[in-house]
Amino acid sequence: MSPRLPRDVSGQDLVKRLEAFGYVVTRQKGSHLRLTTPEGGEHHVTVPNHDALRAGTLNGILKDIAEHAGLTRDAVVERLFG
């Protein structure tokens, strides 16, 4: 059974957690933050800087990170939210 996504993750909380994968904020446009990691080849993700991210948005971001890192989405969820 795959781990459930937390429902109360803010954009800022996710940004802090993504530091574990080497992501840092490289720019902000309006309420969206662009994060970049050089690990495994340069990769960018955009995170809305909202109080609570929608489950589908969070899932999409985590799937993108998992694909880049060569992991399953569940492994990324476990590493970030344990």
C-alpha positions in Angstrom: 0.0 0.0 0.0 1.5 3.3 -1.0 1.9 6.0 1.7 -0.7 8.7 1.9 0.1 12.2 0.9 -0.2 14.7 3.8 -3.0 17.1 3.2 -1.6 20.2 5.0 1.7 20.8 3.2 2.4 24.4 2.4 4.6 25.6 -0.5 7.3 26.8 2.0 7.2 23.5 3.9 7.7 21.6 0.6 10.6 23.9 -0.4 12.4 23.1 2.9 11.8 19.4 2.5 13.1 19.4 -1.0 16.5 20.6 0.2 17.1 16.9 0.9 17.2 16.3 -2.8 19.5 19.3 -3.4 16.7 21.7 -4.6 17.2 25.4 -4.0 15.0 28.3 -4.9 16.3 30.0 -8.1 13.6 32.4 -8.7 10.1 33.6 -7.8 7.4 34.9 -10.1 4.3 36.0 -8.3 3.2 33.2 -5.9 5.3 30.5 -7.6 8.8 29.4 -6.7 11.1 27.7 -9.1 13.5 25.2 -7.6 16.5 23.8 -9.3 18.9 20.9 -8.4 22.2 20.1 -10.1 22.1 16.5 -8.9 21.7 13.9 -11.6 21.7 16.7 -14.2 19.9 20.0 -13.9 16.2 19.7 -13.0 13.6 22.3 -12.3 10.2 22.2 -10.5 7.7 24.9 -9.8 6.1 25.0 -6.4 3.1 27.3 -5.7 3.8 29.3 -2.6 0.4 28.6 -1.1 -0.7 27.8 2.5 -1.9 24.3 1.6 -1.0 22.6 -1.7 -3.8 20.7 -3.5 -3.2 17.0 -3.4 -3.0 16.7 -7.2 -0.5 19.5 -7.4 1.7 17.9 -4.7 1.4 14.5 -6.3 2.5 15.9 -9.7 5.5 17.6 -8.2 6.5 14.5 -6.3 6.1 12.3 -9.4 8.3 14.7 -11.4 11.0 14.6 -8.7 10.8 10.8 -8.5 11.3 10.4 -12.2 14.3 12.7 -12.2 15.8 11.0 -9.2 15.2 7.5 -10.6 13.0 6.6 -7.6 9.3 5.7 -7.1 6.9 8.3 -6.0 6.4 6.3 -2.8 10.1 6.4 -2.1 10.1 10.1 -2.4 7.0 10.5 -0.2 8.7 8.3 2.4 11.9 10.3 2.3 10.3 13.6 2.5 7.4 12.9 5.0 8.6 9.6 6.6 
